[in-house]
Amino acid sequence: MAIDARLGCSTITFRHLTLPDALAVITDLGFEEIDLGALPGVCDHVPYELTATAVRDVAAVLTASPLRVRSVNGDVGDLNRPLDARQRADRDEHLRRLLELTAAIDARALVLPCGAQQHDPIADLDTDLDLVAAELISAAGRAEQAGVQLWVEGLHFFRLCWNLERAQQLADRLAGHPVGLVLDTSHVVASGATPEQFIAAFGDRIVHVHLRDASPGYIHHSIGRGDVDFAATYRALTAIGYPGHSALELETRDVENDQRPAAAAAAADFITALFPATAPVN
């Protein structure tokens, strides 16, 4: 089955490979679109020390590839952590470089996380959520100046906004601001909710979907080996008019690295069959 043009593959799926090798595998599998992993400690396809030279080098690799880049999945540090002047300057510079890269490779958006990698707030929940929202709103303004969008993975099982209640509290603070919401099926199910509940809560604010299977408390299943009801997820997305853009983010631990291409191909066939009727790629 041909892979639908709206279904991409995150380079995180092949994080054990160099970026050029990961792009080659993704191209050979028949994908047309990727998300670029730029998450320190998860995927080093974009150096965390993002100098001007590093931006040029990564952009050159992507520009030479036939693949479209839909988003850059990045991190500029814990958005609920207060910063001193030096830390602020460092974060601002890192954000500037990530936005520069996002624009240079013609990606639609930079994706940032929803707080530190812990459920407990650093100060108190309201203060922390206020700070995360303020950082995202500021970053969205800078993204607009760079000609790209700012998205947030609003529910992430390992971060401050780890469940549907906190995702809603963050989304309420972002209302009226140009920050798109990313649905990650694995993090939602790991938190004890369902993707359909996330879709019902946030509707047309959803701009992208990350796909991986999960069970409560665990996010690392290959598609089909966990509890995510992908058919129900795509029925719910279709019902709100979502055009279908999604990316396989198979940071799984139930296959060996040499099995990843076959697992990605099988997942792509499965998801493509669930997509709504063809809509323009946007």
ZAMARGU-4260 file (C-alpha; in steps of 0.2 Angstrom, whole numbers, plus 5000, padded with zeros to 4 digits):
<rodrens>
0) 5000/5000/5000 | 5007/5017/4996 | 5009/5028/5011 | 4997/5043/5012 | 5007/5059/5009
5) 5000/5066/5025 | 5008/5052/5035 | 5026/5056/5040 | 5039/5048/5050 | 5049/5056/5064
10) 5068/5054/5063 | 5066/5049/5081 | 5060/5032/5074 | 5078/5029/5068 | 5087/5039/5081
15) 5101/5025/5082 | 5106/5031/5064 | 5115/5047/5058 | 5103/5060/5051 | 5108/5056/5033
20) 5106/5037/5036 | 5089/5040/5044 | 5083/5051/5030 | 5089/5038/5017 | 5079/5024/5026
25) 5063/5035/5028 | 5064/5039/5009 | 5067/5021/5004 | 5051/5016/5014 | 5041/5028/5004
30) 5037/5042/5016 | 5037/5060/5009 | 5037/5069/5025 | 5046/5069/5042 | 5047/5077/5059
35) 5064/5081/5063 | 5070/5075/5081 | 5080/5089/5090 | 5077/5082/5108 | 5093/5081/5119
40) 5094/5064/5127 | 5081/5057/5115 | 5088/5061/5097 | 5104/5070/5092 | 5100/5073/5074
45) 5101/5091/5078 | 5115/5096/5090 | 5110/5103/5107 | 5124/5115/5105 | 5116/5123/5090
50) 5129/5135/5083 | 5127/5144/5066 | 5138/5131/5058 | 5127/5117/5065 | 5112/5125/5058
55) 5120/5126/5041 | 5126/5108/5042 | 5109/5101/5047 | 5100/5112/5034 | 5111/5106/5020
60) 5107/5088/5024 | 5088/5091/5024 | 5089/5102/5009 | 5097/5088/4999 | 5084/5076/5004
65) 5068/5074/4994 | 5058/5073/5011 | 5047/5088/5017 | 5049/5093/5035 | 5033/5096/5044
70) 5040/5101/5061 | 5056/5102/5071 | 5053/5093/5088 | 5064/5103/5099 | 5067/5108/5117
75) 5075/5124/5125 | 5074/5119/5143 | 5061/5118/5157 | 5049/5131/5153 | 5042/5131/5171
80) 5059/5135/5178 | 5063/5153/5182 | 5079/5159/5174 | 5093/5171/5179 | 5100/5183/5166
85) 5113/5172/5159 | 5101/5157/5158 | 5088/5168/5149 | 5101/5174/5136 | 5106/5156/5133
90) 5088/5150/5131 | 5084/5165/5119 | 5099/5160/5109 | 5095/5142/5108 | 5077/5147/5103
95) 5083/5159/5090 | 5094/5145/5082 | 5080/5132/5082 | 5068/5145/5073 | 5082/5149/5061
100) 5084/5130/5057 | 5065/5128/5056 | 5064/5142/5043 | 5079/5136/5034 | 5072/5119/5030
105) 5055/5126/5026 | 5047/5117/5041 | 5030/5122/5046 | 5033/5123/5065 | 5044/5121/5079
110) 5037/5110/5093 | 5041/5113/5111 | 5037/5103/5127 | 5025/5108/5141 | 5037/5110/5156
115) 5050/5101/5165 | 5052/5082/5165 | 5043/5079/5182 | 5025/5080/5187 | 5028/5090/5203
120) 5028/5109/5200 | 5044/5119/5204 | 5035/5133/5213 | 5016/5129/5213 | 5005/5123/5199
125) 4997/5139/5194 | 5014/5148/5195 | 5022/5135/5184 | 5008/5134/5171 | 5008/5153/5170
130) 5026/5153/5166 | 5025/5139/5154 | 5011/5148/5145 | 5021/5164/5145 | 5036/5156/5138
135) 5026/5148/5124 | 5017/5164/5120 | 5033/5173/5119 | 5041/5159/5108 | 5026/5160/5096
140) 5029/5178/5093 | 5047/5175/5089 | 5041/5161/5078 | 5029/5172/5068 | 5044/5184/5065
145) 5054/5170/5058 | 5040/5165/5047 | 5035/5148/5055 | 5023/5142/5068 | 5025/5137/5087
150) 5016/5121/5092 | 5016/5112/5109 | 5014/5094/5114 | 5001/5099/5127 | 5000/5082/5136
155) 5016/5073/5139 | 5016/5059/5151 | 5033/5063/5158 | 5032/5082/5160 | 5022/5095/5170
160) 5007/5094/5159 | 5006/5075/5161 | 4987/5072/5160 | 4971/5079/5152 | 4967/5090/5167
165) 4984/5099/5166 | 4984/5100/5147 | 4967/5109/5148 | 4974/5121/5161 | 4988/5125/5149
170) 4977/5126/5134 | 4966/5138/5143 | 4981/5150/5146 | 4985/5149/5128 | 4968/5153/5121
175) 4968/5167/5109 | 4987/5165/5105 | 4995/5157/5090 | 5001/5141/5099 | 4995/5125/5090
180) 4992/5109/5100 | 5000/5092/5096 | 4991/5076/5100 | 5003/5062/5105 | 4993/5046/5106
185) 5005/5037/5117 | 5007/5050/5130 | 4988/5052/5131 | 4985/5034/5134 | 4999/5032/5146
190) 4991/5046/5156 | 4975/5036/5157 | 4965/5046/5145 | 4960/5042/5127 | 4965/5051/5111
195) 4946/5054/5108 | 4945/5063/5124 | 4959/5074/5119 | 4951/5077/5102 | 4934/5082/5111
200) 4943/5094/5122 | 4954/5103/5110 | 4945/5101/5093 | 4952/5112/5079 | 4966/5118/5090
205) 4975/5101/5086 | 4988/5105/5072 | 4998/5088/5072 | 4997/5071/5078 | 5011/5060/5084
210) 5008/5041/5083 | 5015/5027/5094 | 5006/5014/5104 | 5005/5014/5123 | 4997/5006/5139
215) 4993/5015/5155 | 5010/5021/5162 | 5020/5015/5147 | 5023/5024/5130 | 5035/5012/5121
220) 5024/5000/5112 | 5025/4997/5093 | 5008/5001/5085 | 4996/4987/5087 | 5005/4981/5103
225) 4997/4993/5116 | 4980/5000/5120 | 4978/5014/5108 | 4962/5013/5097 | 4969/5021/5082
230) 4953/5018/5072 | 4943/5027/5085 | 4956/5041/5085 | 4955/5044/5066 | 4936/5043/5067
235) 4936/5057/5080 | 4949/5067/5070 | 4938/5065/5054 | 4923/5071/5063 | 4931/5087/5068
240) 4938/5090/5050 | 4956/5086/5054 | 4965/5084/5037 | 4975/5069/5043 | 4993/5075/5046
245) 5002/5063/5057 | 5019/5056/5060 | 5025/5039/5066 | 5036/5043/5081 | 5041/5025/5085
250) 5053/5027/5100 | 5048/5009/5104 | 5057/4996/5115 | 5049/4980/5108 | 5059/4979/5092
255) 5077/4978/5088 | 5085/4992/5078 | 5087/4981/5063 | 5068/4977/5064 | 5063/4996/5064
260) 5061/4998/5045 | 5049/4983/5044 | 5040/4989/5059 | 5038/5007/5052 | 5032/5000/5035
265) 5019/4989/5044 | 5013/5004/5055 | 5012/5015/5039 | 5001/5003/5030 | 4990/5001/5046
270) 4988/5020/5048 | 4986/5024/5030 | 4971/5013/5029 | 4963/5023/5043 | 4965/5040/5035
275) 4950/5051/5030 | 4947/5053/5011 | 4961/5062/5002 | 4963/5080/5007 | 4976/5093/5001
280) 4993/5092/5009 | 4994/5108/5019
</rodrens>
